[in-house]
Amino acid sequence: MGHLPITGEAIALPLIQVAGSQCLGDAIWNEIFHPIGRRLVACVDAVLRVGGASKGADEMVGLARSASKPVYFSLSEIDSKIDQNEK
């Protein structure tokens, strides 16, 4: 089972820097950061929600669920799913 983990940050942050953002939440940051995350959710097979409180991450979970994509909250959930599929 080959999957590539990717985060919206990994794609958005270099673009934000090149675009000239000066600080978190400025107009350039807002124009790029969350829209890329939203587009990314449309392209993935599943979402792994990690970390603490985050309105943006919670939004991505909501988008994934509304698209009927699986949402996991730990790596052990993914491992269990893989084990089930291999049986």
Secondary structure, DSSP 8 states (H G I E B T S, - for coil): -------HHHHHHHHHHHHT--STTSHHHHHHHHHHHHHHHHH-S-EE--SS--HHHHHHHHHHHHTT--EESSHHHHHHHHHHHH-
